[in-house]
């Protein structure tokens, strides 16, 4: 069958052509819409400023969160390193009945913490009294066999844990039963 036609003899699927003033007005209106959409393709200054403000707010939220995550990750790496070195030193003690004099005896002399500083180690078996060992807030020695710690983010430390510079240290205490931040250690 053929296509159906309306009473004007045109195809029903296409709208009838308008003629005269009405047709010219419709054509002018559609051409205005076309040029209007072309003008709206660019962004206004206000839209750009709003987008930049949104990006700035998201960055202000994300950067501190990322910084805290990165700091926790570094502490975790130091805890794992100290636990691994502590286990190696403990194995050395079982084999030789004394802690090593320094980290070179267990092959870890150049090991650096996540902040780029060497790990600190001290054999305490020959130390008399409380003098040179790390101490808790009550000035009691942290360990009886050996001290092993990282100076933390600031790269500075004092023997007792109470000074502020020692609070970011990652340390081994209670003869290996605690490994973590000095600020988290509770005697």
N, CA, C and O of each residue as an XYZ file, in Angstrom:
748
protein
N       0.835     -1.160      0.000
C       0.000      0.000      0.000
C       0.889      1.234      0.000
O       2.045      1.172      0.417
N       0.382      2.287     -0.439
C       1.118      3.544     -0.539
C       1.050      4.329      0.741
O       0.437      3.906      1.722
N       1.683      5.472      0.720
C       1.656      6.328      1.884
C       0.334      7.059      1.938
O      -0.267      7.392      0.917
N      -0.101      7.299      3.170
C      -1.348      8.038      3.330
C      -1.069      9.519      3.152
O       0.005     10.011      3.497
N      -2.024     10.199      2.626
C      -1.858     11.638      2.447
C      -2.992     12.352      3.135
O      -4.094     11.822      3.268
N      -2.701     13.595      3.582
C      -3.764     14.369      4.211
C      -4.547     15.123      3.142
O      -4.315     14.928      1.949
N      -5.461     15.970      3.557
C      -6.334     16.612      2.586
C      -5.605     17.589      1.683
O      -6.162     17.992      0.662
N      -4.372     17.992      2.016
C      -3.637     18.911      1.155
C      -2.795     18.145      0.156
O      -2.143     18.750     -0.695
N      -2.796     16.826      0.244
C      -2.029     16.030     -0.691
C      -0.578     15.843     -0.269
O       0.244     15.435     -1.090
N      -0.239     16.127      0.975
C       1.144     15.941      1.433
C       1.229     14.726      2.334
O       0.212     14.218      2.805
N       2.416     14.273      2.566
C       2.677     13.106      3.411
C       2.328     13.449      4.852
O       2.685     14.525      5.331
N       1.621     12.532      5.566
C       1.217     12.774      6.951
C       2.407     12.787      7.896
O       2.323     13.395      8.963
N       3.509     12.139      7.545
C       4.654     12.064      8.441
C       5.402     13.394      8.504
O       6.177     13.596      9.439
N       5.210     14.295      7.570
C       5.870     15.592      7.567
C       4.825     16.661      7.822
O       3.712     16.577      7.302
N       5.168     17.665      8.618
C       4.202     18.733      8.828
C       4.021     19.532      7.541
O       4.944     19.644      6.734
N       2.846     20.075      7.363
C       2.619     20.836      6.132
C       3.482     22.091      6.117
O       3.739     22.693      7.160
N       3.927     22.478      4.920
C       4.701     23.694      4.764
C       3.814     24.889      5.004
O       2.689     24.968      4.511
N       4.356     25.828      5.784
C       3.570     27.029      6.045
C       3.986     28.085      5.038
O       5.154     28.182      4.664
N       3.050     28.843      4.623
C       3.368     29.863      3.636
C       2.969     31.221      4.178
O       2.221     31.318      5.151
N       3.458     32.242      3.560
C       3.071     33.595      3.907
C       3.779     34.080      5.151
O       4.884     33.639      5.468
N       3.121     35.007      5.865
C       3.686     35.659      7.041
C       3.919     34.656      8.157
O       4.937     34.716      8.847
N       2.982     33.732      8.340
C       3.135     32.721      9.385
C       4.378     31.872      9.138
O       5.106     31.571     10.084
N       4.627     31.497      7.951
C       5.790     30.686      7.598
C       7.078     31.438      7.827
O       8.054     30.873      8.322
N       7.089     32.742      7.463
C       8.295     33.539      7.672
C       8.575     33.713      9.163
O       9.729     33.672      9.589
N       7.506     33.909      9.965
C       7.680     34.074     11.407
C       8.227     32.795     12.027
O       9.109     32.842     12.884
N       7.702     31.651     11.593
C       8.167     30.368     12.126
C       9.626     30.152     11.759
O      10.412     29.668     12.573
N       9.986     30.513     10.533
C      11.363     30.349     10.090
C      12.289     31.276     10.890
O      13.375     30.853     11.287
N      11.889     32.508     11.128
C      12.689     33.461     11.893
C      12.851     32.986     13.335
O      13.931     33.118     13.911
N      11.768     32.426     13.933
C      11.818     31.945     15.305
C      12.789     30.766     15.427
O      13.573     30.696     16.374
N      12.730     29.854     14.473
C      13.620     28.696     14.538
C      15.062     29.124     14.312
O      15.963     28.533     14.907
N      15.314     30.118     13.484
C      16.680     30.572     13.267
C      17.191     31.317     14.498
O      18.389     31.265     14.776
N      16.311     32.021     15.259
C      16.713     32.655     16.510
C      17.095     31.594     17.548
O      18.071     31.762     18.280
N      16.333     30.517     17.608
C      16.647     29.438     18.540
C      17.994     28.817     18.205
O      18.785     28.482     19.086
N      18.230     28.671     16.903
C      19.486     28.073     16.472
C      20.669     28.964     16.873
O      21.656     28.471     17.420
N      20.578     30.233     16.612
C      21.680     31.121     16.948
C      21.783     31.297     18.464
O      22.879     31.540     18.969
N      20.679     31.181     19.204
C      20.689     31.272     20.658
C      21.470     30.092     21.241
O      22.269     30.269     22.161
N      21.238     28.884     20.703
C      21.941     27.721     21.227
C      23.424     27.796     20.890
O      24.250     27.305     21.658
N      23.777     28.396     19.764
C      25.185     28.569     19.437
C      25.849     29.519     20.421
O      27.000     29.292     20.796
N      25.173     30.564     20.848
C      25.723     31.522     21.795
C      25.877     30.892     23.179
O      26.756     31.304     23.937
N      25.071     29.933     23.520
C      25.105     29.336     24.838
C      26.120     28.197     24.947
O      26.209     27.553     25.993
N      26.853     27.949     23.927
C      27.835     26.871     23.970
C      29.003     27.203     24.895
O      29.546     26.274     25.493
N      29.424     28.431     25.054
C      30.531     28.827     25.920
C      30.069     28.930     27.366
O      28.871     28.933     27.646
N      31.050     29.017     28.301
C      30.735     29.145     29.716
C      30.846     30.609     30.130
O      31.699     31.347     29.636
N      29.993     31.000     31.020
C      30.063     32.363     31.525
C      31.113     32.428     32.624
O      31.518     31.403     33.172
N      31.544     33.627     32.937
C      32.527     33.815     33.996
C      31.993     33.294     35.324
O      32.741     32.707     36.107
N      30.724     33.500     35.579
C      30.112     33.024     36.820
C      30.165     31.502     36.910
O      30.468     30.958     37.972
N      29.879     30.822     35.830
C      29.925     29.352     35.832
C      31.348     28.853     36.097
O      31.538     27.880     36.827
N      32.327     29.505     35.517
C      33.714     29.114     35.723
C      34.116     29.342     37.175
O      34.789     28.502     37.773
N      33.705     30.483     37.748
C      34.031     30.768     39.145
C      33.377     29.772     40.096
O      33.995     29.347     41.073
N      32.132     29.399     39.816
C      31.454     28.404     40.652
C      32.179     27.062     40.566
O      32.368     26.396     41.584
N      32.580     26.665     39.375
C      33.305     25.394     39.208
C      34.632     25.432     39.958
O      35.000     24.457     40.613
N      35.355     26.553     39.868
C      36.620     26.676     40.594
C      36.409     26.654     42.102
O      37.220     26.083     42.831
N      35.322     27.272     42.581
C      35.020     27.253     44.012
C      34.751     25.829     44.488
O      35.216     25.437     45.558
N      34.009     25.056     43.706
C      33.715     23.664     44.062
C      35.010     22.849     44.112
O      35.224     22.071     45.042
N      35.866     23.032     43.112
C      37.140     22.311     43.091
C      37.995     22.718     44.291
O      38.641     21.868     44.905
N      38.004     24.001     44.629
C      38.766     24.478     45.783
C      38.271     23.883     47.084
O      39.075     23.502     47.935
N      36.972     23.797     47.252
C      36.396     23.213     48.470
C      36.750     21.730     48.570
O      37.122     21.245     49.639
N      36.632     21.021     47.459
C      36.989     19.592     47.470
C      38.474     19.394     47.786
O      38.835     18.475     48.522
N      39.325     20.246     47.237
C      40.761     20.140     47.517
C      41.044     20.448     48.987
O      41.884     19.797     49.609
N      40.346     21.437     49.539
C      40.551     21.796     50.948
C      40.157     20.649     51.872
O      40.714     20.514     52.961
N      39.225     19.840     51.459
C      38.808     18.682     52.257
C      39.765     17.510     52.034
O      40.150     16.829     52.985
N      40.144     17.278     50.780
C      40.921     16.086     50.428
C      42.383     16.154     50.867
O      42.936     15.143     51.300
N      43.014     17.309     50.765
C      44.448     17.404     51.050
C      44.767     17.034     52.509
O      45.672     16.228     52.726
N      44.071     17.580     53.516
C      44.384     17.164     54.889
C      44.104     15.688     55.152
O      44.847     15.033     55.883
N      43.043     15.169     54.562
C      42.723     13.753     54.741
C      43.833     12.893     54.144
O      44.253     11.909     54.752
N      44.303     13.259     52.966
C      45.390     12.524     52.326
C      46.668     12.634     53.164
O      47.400     11.656     53.313
N      46.934     13.818     53.708
C      48.127     14.012     54.538
C      48.109     13.127     55.770
O      49.127     12.533     56.125
N      46.949     13.034     56.428
C      46.836     12.174     57.611
C      47.004     10.709     57.231
O      47.649      9.947     57.951
N      46.427     10.317     56.104
C      46.565      8.934     55.633
C      48.039      8.626     55.354
O      48.539      7.568     55.734
N      48.718      9.544     54.698
C      50.123      9.343     54.360
C      50.975      9.247     55.625
O      51.895      8.432     55.688
N      50.675     10.078     56.642
C      51.417     10.034     57.910
C      51.196      8.701     58.620
O      52.140      8.109     59.144
N      49.937      8.226     58.639
C      49.652      6.923     59.271
C      50.360      5.793     58.536
O      50.824      4.837     59.157
N      50.441      5.903     57.223
C      51.119      4.879     56.431
C      52.595      4.819     56.783
O      53.158      3.733     56.917
N      53.226      5.972     56.933
C      54.647      5.997     57.302
C      54.869      5.379     58.685
O      55.823      4.626     58.882
N      54.000      5.692     59.630
C      54.117      5.100     60.970
C      53.964      3.582     60.872
O      54.711      2.840     61.509
N      53.005      3.124     60.080
C      52.799      1.672     59.910
C      54.032      0.997     59.322
O      54.407     -0.095     59.748
N      54.657      1.639     58.353
C      55.876      1.079     57.754
C      56.982      1.000     58.811
O      57.699      0.002     58.880
N      57.124      2.039     59.632
C      58.146      2.025     60.685
C      57.862      0.922     61.707
O      58.788      0.253     62.166
N      56.593      0.727     62.066
C      56.228     -0.340     63.007
C      56.609     -1.703     62.426
O      57.169     -2.543     63.131
N      56.313     -1.920     61.165
C      56.650     -3.197     60.514
C      58.162     -3.386     60.468
O      58.662     -4.476     60.747
N      58.894     -2.320     60.114
C      60.362     -2.415     60.066
C      60.931     -2.762     61.443
O      61.788     -3.638     61.559
N      60.457     -2.077     62.480
C      60.968     -2.327     63.829
C      60.614     -3.734     64.294
O      61.432     -4.401     64.928
N      59.408     -4.188     63.987
C      59.015     -5.558     64.357
C      59.898     -6.584     63.642
O      60.305     -7.577     64.245
N      60.193     -6.350     62.373
C      61.044     -7.266     61.609
C      62.467     -7.265     62.162
O      63.060     -8.327     62.354
N      63.016     -6.075     62.417
C      64.377     -5.995     62.964
C      64.429     -6.599     64.367
O      65.402     -7.263     64.722
N      63.387     -6.372     65.159
C      63.326     -6.931     66.508
C      63.327     -8.457     66.465
O      64.013     -9.104     67.256
N      62.562     -9.024     65.546
C      62.538    -10.488     65.397
C      63.908    -11.009     64.964
O      64.349    -12.057     65.435
N      64.576    -10.289     64.076
C      65.906    -10.698     63.625
C      66.912    -10.616     64.781
O      67.755    -11.498     64.947
N      66.808     -9.547     65.574
C      67.707     -9.397     66.732
C      67.428    -10.493     67.766
O      68.359    -11.049     68.348
N      66.158    -10.799     67.992
C      65.788    -11.866     68.937
C      66.357    -13.209     68.471
O      66.848    -13.992     69.285
N      66.291    -13.472     67.174
C      66.880    -14.702     66.618
C      68.392    -14.709     66.830
O      68.974    -15.742     67.162
N      69.020    -13.557     66.638
C      70.463    -13.429     66.877
C      70.785    -13.740     68.339
O      71.756    -14.441     68.624
N      69.978    -13.224     69.262
C      70.186    -13.474     70.698
C      70.069    -14.968     71.002
O      70.852    -15.505     71.786
N      69.091    -15.641     70.381
C      68.940    -17.082     70.600
C      70.146    -17.854     70.071
O      70.561    -18.850     70.664
N      70.697    -17.396     68.970
C      71.851    -18.082     68.373
C      73.159    -17.812     69.126
O      73.989    -18.711     69.262
N      73.350    -16.570     69.620
C      74.645    -16.177     70.200
C      74.573    -15.815     71.690
O      75.595    -15.441     72.266
N      73.416    -15.912     72.324
C      73.181    -15.633     73.739
C      73.492    -14.182     74.160
O      73.657    -13.906     75.348
N      73.568    -13.290     73.220
C      73.763    -11.869     73.503
C      73.230    -11.040     72.322
O      73.303    -11.483     71.176
N      72.705     -9.862     72.591
C      72.254     -9.013     71.475
C      73.448     -8.532     70.648
O      74.561     -8.436     71.165
N      73.226     -8.235     69.388
C      74.325     -7.702     68.570
C      74.764     -6.330     69.101
O      73.985     -5.615     69.731
N      76.025     -5.983     68.833
C      76.531     -4.681     69.276
C      75.929     -3.538     68.454
O      75.709     -2.440     68.966
N      75.666     -3.814     67.164
C      75.036     -2.815     66.296
C      74.264     -3.527     65.191
O      74.315     -4.752     65.082
N      73.558     -2.768     64.382
C      72.698     -3.355     63.353
C      73.486     -3.993     62.207
O      72.923     -4.772     61.438
N      74.765     -3.679     62.080
C      75.556     -4.291     61.005
C      75.731     -5.792     61.230
O      75.917     -6.541     60.271
N      75.675     -6.238     62.484
C      75.839     -7.664     62.775
C      74.640     -8.495     62.317
O      74.734     -9.718     62.217
N      73.520     -7.838     62.041
C      72.358     -8.574     61.509
C      72.056     -8.135     60.065
O      71.006     -8.470     59.518
N      72.986     -7.384     59.455
C      72.846     -6.981     58.057
C      71.872     -5.841     57.815
O      71.347     -5.712     56.709
N      71.616     -5.009     58.817
C      70.666     -3.897     58.651
C      71.279     -2.551     59.040
O      70.581     -1.664     59.531
N      72.589     -2.403     58.820
C      73.267     -1.188     59.241
C      72.788      0.065     58.502
O      72.799      1.141     59.100
N      72.384     -0.013     57.282
C      71.990      1.177     56.516
C      70.490      1.363     56.395
O      70.030      2.206     55.624
N      69.727      0.596     57.140
C      68.261      0.651     57.032
C      67.750      2.018     57.480
O      68.078      2.484     58.571
N      66.936      2.663     56.623
C      66.373      3.972     56.926
C      64.890      3.861     57.231
O      64.186      3.020     56.673
N      64.430      4.720     58.124
C      63.002      4.758     58.432
C      62.249      5.473     57.296
O      62.894      6.000     56.390
N      60.929      5.506     57.315
C      60.168      6.131     56.228
C      60.424      7.629     56.049
O      60.043      8.198     55.026
N      61.060      8.273     57.022
C      61.368      9.699     56.931
C      62.804      9.929     56.469
O      63.259     11.071     56.404
N      63.517      8.855     56.149
C      64.873      8.966     55.624
C      65.978      9.002     56.670
O      67.121      9.315     56.337
N      65.673      8.693     57.914
C      66.669      8.680     58.994
C      67.013      7.239     59.357
O      66.171      6.350     59.228
N      68.248      6.998     59.813
C      68.594      5.630     60.218
C      67.861      5.239     61.504
O      67.615      6.074     62.375
N      67.524      3.972     61.600
C      66.928      3.461     62.844
C      67.994      3.490     63.939
O      69.179      3.283     63.678
N      67.552      3.751     65.161
C      68.459      3.815     66.302
C      68.399      2.487     67.060
O      67.323      1.944     67.311
N      69.577      1.982     67.415
C      69.671      0.710     68.131
C      70.699      0.842     69.243
O      71.734      1.486     69.075
N      70.397      0.218     70.394
C      71.361      0.173     71.493
C      71.227     -1.149     72.240
O      70.139     -1.516     72.684
N      72.341     -1.856     72.372
C      72.414     -3.075     73.167
C      72.457     -2.658     74.629
O      73.367     -1.934     75.032
N      71.490     -3.099     75.433
C      71.398     -2.681     76.835
C      71.982     -3.694     77.821
O      71.988     -3.434     79.025
N      72.466     -4.825     77.348
C      72.920     -5.860     78.283
C      74.144     -5.432     79.083
O      74.309     -5.865     80.224
N      74.994     -4.604     78.521
C      76.189     -4.176     79.246
C      76.021     -2.831     79.930
O      76.960     -2.346     80.560
N      74.843     -2.211     79.822
C      74.614     -0.878     80.381
C      74.298     -0.992     81.868
O      73.423     -1.759     82.270
N      75.009     -0.231     82.666
C      74.766     -0.224     84.118
C      73.803      0.913     84.446
O      73.990      2.040     83.988
N      72.785      0.621     85.230
C      71.821      1.643     85.656
C      70.864      2.038     84.541
O      70.707      1.325     83.549
N      70.227      3.190     84.725
C      69.202      3.651     83.786
C      69.732      4.696     82.808
O      68.980      5.171     81.958
N      70.991      5.058     82.909
C      71.573      6.182     82.195
C      71.248      6.370     80.729
O      70.629      7.373     80.374
N      71.639      5.447     79.859
C      71.559      5.717     78.426
C      70.410      5.016     77.706
O      70.323      5.104     76.482
N      69.540      4.333     78.414
C      68.422      3.663     77.745
C      67.237      4.616     77.599
O      67.139      5.614     78.313
N      66.337      4.297     76.666
C      65.107      5.089     76.502
C      64.255      4.898     77.742
O      64.228      3.815     78.327
N      63.556      5.958     78.143
C      62.763      5.902     79.376
C      61.328      6.329     79.126
O      61.060      7.176     78.274
N      60.397      5.728     79.885
C      58.995      6.126     79.790
C      58.781      7.442     80.546
O      59.743      8.059     81.004
N      57.544      7.861     80.673
C      57.218      9.140     81.319
C      57.560      9.150     82.803
O      57.707     10.213     83.406
N      57.685      7.963     83.388
C      58.060      7.850     84.804
C      59.564      7.615     84.966
O      60.049      7.318     86.058
N      60.289      7.755     83.849
C      61.738      7.598     83.780
C      62.219      6.177     84.074
O      63.336      5.984     84.554
N      61.375      5.187     83.787
C      61.772      3.780     83.860
C      62.215      3.332     82.467
O      61.641      3.764     81.467
N      63.240      2.463     82.394
C      63.689      1.992     81.080
C      62.552      1.293     80.314
O      61.745      0.572     80.901
N      62.507      1.521     78.997
C      61.484      0.892     78.155
C      61.765     -0.589     77.935
O      60.836     -1.392     77.838
N      63.039     -0.952     77.856
C      63.435     -2.326     77.551
C      64.576     -2.751     78.462
O      65.277     -1.913     79.028
N      64.754     -4.059     78.599
C      65.883     -4.563     79.380
C      66.951     -5.203     78.487
O      68.093     -5.373     78.913
N      66.586     -5.555     77.259
C      67.534     -6.227     76.376
C      68.172     -5.289     75.351
O      69.398     -5.228     75.261
N      67.367     -4.559     74.580
C      67.892     -3.607     73.597
C      66.830     -2.564     73.262
O      65.633     -2.836     73.351
N      67.269     -1.387     72.882
C      66.385     -0.333     72.396
C      66.466     -0.285     70.879
O      67.541     -0.415     70.294
N      65.316     -0.098     70.254
C      65.239      0.005     68.806
C      64.113      0.982     68.498
O      62.978      0.772     68.927
N      64.414      2.055     67.753
C      63.379      3.054     67.476
C      63.721      3.913     66.270
O      64.858      3.946     65.798
N      62.703      4.601     65.793
C      62.823      5.611     64.740
C      62.593      6.964     65.390
O      61.758      7.090     66.286
N      63.319      7.966     64.951
C      63.147      9.305     65.506
C      61.893     10.010     64.980
O      61.612     11.143     65.370
N      61.152      9.358     64.114
C      59.884      9.896     63.645
C      60.009     11.018     62.630
O      61.075     11.262     62.066
N      58.910     11.679     62.420
C      58.793     12.706     61.379
C      59.780     13.854     61.565
O      60.374     14.323     60.594
N      59.959     14.314     62.813
C      60.821     15.471     63.038
C      62.314     15.117     63.043
O      63.157     16.014     63.013
N      62.647     13.833     63.079
C      64.047     13.402     63.060
C      64.815     13.745     64.318
O      66.045     13.704     64.327
N      64.099     14.084     65.384
C      64.732     14.463     66.640
C      64.142     13.622     67.763
O      63.002     13.167     67.674
N      64.922     13.418     68.820
C      64.451     12.600     69.927
C      65.276     12.859     71.166
O      66.429     13.280     71.080
N      64.688     12.607     72.311
C      65.373     12.626     73.606
C      65.193     11.245     74.224
O      64.282     10.514     73.835
N      66.031     10.880     75.166
C      65.927      9.546     75.777
C      64.587      9.337     76.489
O      63.965      8.296     76.280
N      64.112     10.269     77.318
C      62.778     10.052     77.896
C      61.685     10.359     76.857
O      61.889     11.147     75.934
N      60.538      9.726     77.031
C      59.428      9.937     76.091
C      58.644     11.215     76.363
O      57.853     11.633     75.517
N      58.839     11.839     77.506
C      58.029     13.001     77.877
C      58.255     14.252     77.018
O      57.281     14.967     76.784
N      59.461     14.574     76.530
C      59.598     15.773     75.700
C      58.801     15.659     74.396
O      58.616     14.569     73.856
N      58.340     16.799     73.913
C      57.526     16.835     72.696
C      58.255     16.231     71.486
O      57.624     15.592     70.644
N      59.576     16.430     71.393
C      60.321     15.901     70.248
C      60.337     14.371     70.220
O      60.609     13.776     69.177
N      60.051     13.736     71.348
C      60.031     12.268     71.403
C      58.645     11.684     71.125
O      58.527     10.473     70.933
N      57.619     12.490     71.097
C      56.254     11.994     70.966
C      55.968     11.354     69.597
O      55.102     10.485     69.497
N      56.683     11.773     68.548
C      56.450     11.187     67.227
C      57.382     10.011     66.927
O      57.349      9.463     65.826
N      58.210      9.620     67.894
C      59.096      8.462     67.709
C      58.265      7.180     67.590
O      57.237      7.026     68.250
N      58.727      6.277     66.744
C      58.131      4.944     66.657
C      59.131      4.029     67.345
O      60.293      3.957     66.947
N      58.673      3.321     68.390
C      59.620      2.602     69.231
C      59.147      1.212     69.628
O      57.984      0.835     69.479
N      60.105      0.491     70.131
C      59.875     -0.828     70.712
C      59.989     -0.650     72.220
O      60.943     -0.036     72.700
N      59.025     -1.180     72.974
C      59.042     -1.062     74.438
C      58.564     -2.373     75.053
O      58.048     -3.252     74.363
N      58.748     -2.483     76.367
C      58.357     -3.678     77.132
C      58.970     -4.941     76.526
O      58.316     -5.978     76.415
N      60.220     -4.829     76.144
C      60.961     -5.946     75.535
C      60.236     -6.540     74.334
O      60.215     -7.757     74.150
N      59.647     -5.680     73.528
C      59.011     -6.101     72.280
C      57.517     -6.319     72.354
O      56.897     -6.613     71.331
N      56.911     -6.187     73.527
C      55.462     -6.378     73.628
C      54.681     -5.158     73.121
O      53.477     -5.246     72.880
N      55.372     -4.019     72.961
C      54.756     -2.821     72.389
C      55.667     -2.293     71.288
O      56.866     -2.108     71.495
N      55.084     -2.054     70.115
C      55.778     -1.365     69.025
C      54.776     -0.365     68.459
O      53.710     -0.754     67.984
N      55.110      0.908     68.507
C      54.198      1.934     68.008
C      54.700      3.325     68.335
O      55.859      3.513     68.708
N      53.802      4.305     68.190
C      54.145      5.694     68.475
C      54.385      5.901     69.961
O      53.690      5.321     70.796
N      55.363      6.723     70.289
C      55.641      7.035     71.685
C      54.454      7.709     72.331
O      54.209      7.513     73.521
N      53.709      8.502     71.575
C      52.529      9.179     72.132
C      51.427      8.188     72.518
O      50.566      8.513     73.336
N      51.448      6.983     71.938
C      50.453      5.955     72.260
C      50.903      5.026     73.390
O      50.113      4.218     73.879
N      52.154      5.134     73.800
C      52.678      4.239     74.828
C      52.241      4.706     76.205
O      52.442      5.861     76.580
N      51.639      3.787     76.952
C      51.196      4.084     78.307
C      51.852      3.075     79.238
O      51.525      1.890     79.192
N      52.783      3.532     80.091
C      53.522      2.594     80.946
C      52.656      1.838     81.928
O      53.163      1.023     82.698
